[in-house]
């Protein structure tokens, strides 16, 4: 699995095909994790978790603040960061 980072998006590629993504546009100095997707045939393999983890690390490396409007990302943050107020 290859993960490619763009300005406000990280996506996963397998066999030359895009199989997942997370998007985090910036709005008023806050990055909003608003979408996480993984191809149905690859769900349950930790890809979504890896995408969100990479998004969080990217946002933090930029010194940004974040919030999650994507339900998966909000749950991930609550479970992995112990905070439900992102």
N, CA and C atoms as a LAMMPS dump frame, in Angstrom:
ITEM: TIMESTEP
0
ITEM: NUMBER OF ATOMS
258
ITEM: BOX BOUNDS ff ff ff
-5.0000000000000000e+02 5.0000000000000000e+02
-5.0000000000000000e+02 5.0000000000000000e+02
-5.0000000000000000e+02 5.0000000000000000e+02
ITEM: ATOMS id mol type element x y z
1 1 1 N 0.857 -1.175 0
2 1 2 C 0 0 0
3 1 3 C 0.899 1.232 0
4 2 1 N 0.599 2.146 -0.879
5 2 2 C 1.331 3.408 -0.935
6 2 3 C 0.386 4.527 -0.506
7 3 1 N 0.893 5.426 0.318
8 3 2 C 0.112 6.576 0.773
9 3 3 C 0.74 7.832 0.188
10 4 1 N -0.091 8.65 -0.429
11 4 2 C 0.389 9.861 -1.085
12 4 3 C -0.268 11.063 -0.427
13 5 1 N 0.573 12.018 -0.03
14 5 2 C 0.086 13.212 0.654
15 5 3 C 0.08 14.396 -0.294
16 6 1 N -1.059 15.044 -0.372
17 6 2 C -1.208 16.3 -1.097
18 6 3 C -1.471 17.385 -0.063
19 7 1 N -1.748 18.585 -0.511
20 7 2 C -1.92 19.704 0.41
21 7 3 C -2.985 19.436 1.477
22 8 1 N -4.153 19.014 1.075
23 8 2 C -5.249 18.808 2.018
24 8 3 C -5.937 17.462 1.804
25 9 1 N -5.124 16.497 1.381
26 9 2 C -5.667 15.181 1.074
27 9 3 C -4.539 14.151 1.142
28 10 1 N -4.883 12.983 1.663
29 10 2 C -3.975 11.844 1.626
30 10 3 C -4.777 10.693 1.03
31 11 1 N -4.15 9.996 0.093
32 11 2 C -4.864 8.875 -0.49
33 11 3 C -3.979 7.642 -0.561
34 12 1 N -4.667 6.503 -0.594
35 12 2 C -3.991 5.205 -0.616
36 12 3 C -4.111 4.611 -2.007
37 13 1 N -3.006 4.03 -2.474
38 13 2 C -2.965 3.408 -3.795
39 13 3 C -2.478 1.975 -3.646
40 14 1 N -3.17 1.072 -4.308
41 14 2 C -2.746 -0.325 -4.331
42 14 3 C -2.903 -0.834 -5.762
43 15 1 N -1.845 -1.381 -6.3
44 15 2 C -1.887 -1.891 -7.658
45 15 3 C -2.223 -0.832 -8.69
46 16 1 N -1.779 0.398 -8.43
47 16 2 C -2.035 1.493 -9.354
48 16 3 C -3.426 2.086 -9.258
49 17 1 N -4.235 1.597 -8.33
50 17 2 C -5.611 2.063 -8.18
51 17 3 C -5.784 2.778 -6.84
52 18 1 N -6.464 3.915 -6.862
53 18 2 C -6.771 4.624 -5.619
54 18 3 C -7.844 3.847 -4.876
55 19 1 N -7.538 3.506 -3.623
56 19 2 C -8.452 2.658 -2.857
57 19 3 C -8.947 3.311 -1.56
58 20 1 N -8.48 4.504 -1.254
59 20 2 C -8.93 5.192 -0.051
60 20 3 C -8.418 6.604 -0.013
61 21 1 N -9.1 7.431 0.788
62 21 2 C -8.646 8.811 0.94
63 21 3 C -9.203 9.431 2.206
64 22 1 N -8.512 10.466 2.649
65 22 2 C -8.993 11.329 3.712
66 22 3 C -8.736 12.758 3.243
67 23 1 N -9.714 13.632 3.484
68 23 2 C -9.553 15.033 3.091
69 23 3 C -9.675 15.92 4.321
70 24 1 N -8.896 17.015 4.312
71 24 2 C -8.882 17.924 5.462
72 24 3 C -8.636 19.358 4.994
73 25 1 N -9.655 19.976 4.381
74 25 2 C -9.496 21.365 3.944
75 25 3 C -9.287 22.304 5.135
76 26 1 N -8.623 23.399 4.859
77 26 2 C -8.352 24.389 5.891
78 26 3 C -9.389 25.493 5.795
79 27 1 N -9.955 25.847 6.954
80 27 2 C -10.967 26.894 7.025
81 27 3 C -10.699 27.735 8.268
82 28 1 N -10.397 28.998 8.065
83 28 2 C -10.15 29.903 9.198
84 28 3 C -9.108 29.345 10.167
85 29 1 N -7.978 28.902 9.646
86 29 2 C -6.859 28.376 10.432
87 29 3 C -7.16 27.058 11.149
88 30 1 N -8.223 26.388 10.74
89 30 2 C -8.551 25.086 11.308
90 30 3 C -8.69 24.102 10.155
91 31 1 N -8.022 22.959 10.287
92 31 2 C -8.166 21.899 9.296
93 31 3 C -9.373 21.056 9.688
94 32 1 N -10.266 20.843 8.751
95 32 2 C -11.483 20.085 9.014
96 32 3 C -11.369 18.727 8.323
97 33 1 N -11.231 17.675 9.115
98 33 2 C -11.211 16.327 8.542
99 33 3 C -12.667 15.995 8.224
100 34 1 N -12.997 16.083 6.94
101 34 2 C -14.401 16.024 6.571
102 34 3 C -14.805 14.788 5.77
103 35 1 N -13.836 13.932 5.439
104 35 2 C -14.192 12.79 4.595
105 35 3 C -13.118 11.713 4.706
106 36 1 N -13.565 10.499 4.945
107 36 2 C -12.679 9.336 4.924
108 36 3 C -13.379 8.26 4.112
109 37 1 N -12.647 7.657 3.2
110 37 2 C -13.226 6.629 2.334
111 37 3 C -12.219 5.503 2.115
112 38 1 N -12.715 4.278 2.127
113 38 2 C -11.922 3.108 1.757
114 38 3 C -12.808 2.229 0.885
115 39 1 N -12.238 1.722 -0.199
116 39 2 C -12.95 0.822 -1.099
117 39 3 C -13.561 -0.33 -0.293
118 40 1 N -14.787 -0.677 -0.614
119 40 2 C -15.515 -1.714 0.132
120 40 3 C -14.726 -3.013 0.288
121 41 1 N -14.031 -3.422 -0.726
122 41 2 C -13.347 -4.721 -0.666
123 41 3 C -12.127 -4.721 0.258
124 42 1 N -11.709 -3.543 0.715
125 42 2 C -10.535 -3.448 1.589
126 42 3 C -10.871 -2.976 3.003
127 43 1 N -12.143 -2.807 3.28
128 43 2 C -12.526 -2.344 4.618
129 43 3 C -12.163 -3.369 5.668
130 44 1 N -11.914 -2.875 6.874
131 44 2 C -11.579 -3.749 7.987
132 44 3 C -10.11 -4.118 8.059
133 45 1 N -9.29 -3.483 7.236
134 45 2 C -7.859 -3.796 7.216
135 45 3 C -7 -2.682 7.817
136 46 1 N -7.638 -1.684 8.429
137 46 2 C -6.891 -0.614 9.084
138 46 3 C -6.484 0.529 8.168
139 47 1 N -6.964 0.543 6.951
140 47 2 C -6.573 1.595 6.005
141 47 3 C -7.141 2.941 6.415
142 48 1 N -8.402 2.978 6.803
143 48 2 C -9.004 4.246 7.223
144 48 3 C -8.276 4.806 8.443
145 49 1 N -7.951 3.945 9.377
146 49 2 C -7.215 4.379 10.563
147 49 3 C -5.867 4.974 10.174
148 50 1 N -5.172 4.318 9.265
149 50 2 C -3.871 4.813 8.819
150 50 3 C -4.01 6.157 8.103
151 51 1 N -5.047 6.303 7.299
152 51 2 C -5.265 7.576 6.608
153 51 3 C -5.504 8.708 7.607
154 52 1 N -6.358 8.468 8.598
155 52 2 C -6.649 9.511 9.588
156 52 3 C -5.411 9.802 10.426
157 53 1 N -4.677 8.769 10.809
158 53 2 C -3.441 8.983 11.583
159 53 3 C -2.478 9.871 10.807
160 54 1 N -2.32 9.592 9.54
161 54 2 C -1.423 10.399 8.721
162 54 3 C -1.943 11.828 8.568
163 55 1 N -3.245 11.992 8.45
164 55 2 C -3.816 13.341 8.357
165 55 3 C -3.544 14.127 9.638
166 56 1 N -3.756 13.497 10.775
167 56 2 C -3.514 14.152 12.065
168 56 3 C -2.043 14.546 12.187
169 57 1 N -1.143 13.647 11.831
170 57 2 C 0.288 13.963 11.894
171 57 3 C 0.645 15.108 10.943
172 58 1 N 0.054 15.117 9.775
173 58 2 C 0.316 16.186 8.811
174 58 3 C -0.168 17.529 9.351
175 59 1 N -1.368 17.537 9.883
176 59 2 C -1.932 18.776 10.435
177 59 3 C -1.077 19.268 11.6
178 60 1 N -0.696 18.36 12.489
179 60 2 C 0.131 18.748 13.632
180 60 3 C 1.499 19.245 13.188
181 61 1 N 2.065 18.644 12.153
182 61 2 C 3.383 19.082 11.682
183 61 3 C 3.324 20.492 11.095
184 62 1 N 2.151 20.895 10.671
185 62 2 C 1.95 22.251 10.146
186 62 3 C 1.585 23.234 11.254
187 63 1 N 1.477 22.738 12.473
188 63 2 C 1.1 23.592 13.592
189 63 3 C -0.37 23.951 13.575
190 64 1 N -1.163 23.153 12.877
191 64 2 C -2.58 23.466 12.714
192 64 3 C -3.454 22.905 13.815
193 65 1 N -4.613 23.484 13.915
194 65 2 C -5.665 22.969 14.783
195 65 3 C -6.597 22.168 13.891
196 66 1 N -7.362 21.27 14.493
197 66 2 C -8.229 20.443 13.678
198 66 3 C -9.565 20.205 14.337
199 67 1 N -10.513 19.86 13.492
200 67 2 C -11.801 19.363 13.947
201 67 3 C -12.212 18.284 12.963
202 68 1 N -13.117 17.45 13.371
203 68 2 C -13.572 16.372 12.499
204 68 3 C -15.079 16.463 12.325
205 69 1 N -15.508 16.582 11.083
206 69 2 C -16.93 16.493 10.778
207 69 3 C -17.259 15.13 10.191
208 70 1 N -16.243 14.395 9.821
209 70 2 C -16.39 13.012 9.363
210 70 3 C -16.596 12.14 10.604
211 71 1 N -17.638 11.338 10.615
212 71 2 C -17.936 10.539 11.809
213 71 3 C -16.824 9.538 12.122
214 72 1 N -16.211 8.956 11.109
215 72 2 C -15.124 8.008 11.359
216 72 3 C -13.939 8.717 12.009
217 73 1 N -13.554 9.863 11.463
218 73 2 C -12.413 10.605 12.008
219 73 3 C -12.7 11.076 13.433
220 74 1 N -13.923 11.513 13.706
221 74 2 C -14.276 11.951 15.06
222 74 3 C -14.146 10.797 16.047
223 75 1 N -14.603 9.618 15.65
224 75 2 C -14.488 8.443 16.511
225 75 3 C -13.025 8.055 16.694
226 76 1 N -12.241 8.12 15.618
227 76 2 C -10.817 7.802 15.691
228 76 3 C -10.117 8.734 16.677
229 77 1 N -10.409 10.012 16.591
230 77 2 C -9.789 10.979 17.503
231 77 3 C -10.184 10.714 18.946
232 78 1 N -11.446 10.388 19.175
233 78 2 C -11.9 10.088 20.534
234 78 3 C -11.189 8.86 21.091
235 79 1 N -11.031 7.844 20.272
236 79 2 C -10.4 6.601 20.727
237 79 3 C -8.896 6.707 20.869
238 80 1 N -8.266 7.427 19.962
239 80 2 C -6.813 7.451 19.911
240 80 3 C -6.18 8.688 20.555
241 81 1 N -6.96 9.703 20.728
242 81 2 C -6.435 10.934 21.326
243 81 3 C -7.151 11.291 22.618
244 82 1 N -8.164 10.51 22.966
245 82 2 C -8.89 10.72 24.224
246 82 3 C -9.617 12.039 24.281
247 83 1 N -10.027 12.526 23.135
248 83 2 C -10.716 13.814 23.115
249 83 3 C -11.884 13.733 22.158
250 84 1 N -13.038 14.202 22.596
251 84 2 C -14.192 14.203 21.713
252 84 3 C -14.612 15.602 21.302
253 85 1 N -13.704 16.548 21.461
254 85 2 C -14.058 17.935 21.141
255 85 3 C -13.241 18.492 19.991
256 86 1 N -12.797 17.641 19.076
257 86 2 C -12.046 18.123 17.925
258 86 3 C -12.954 18.79 16.947
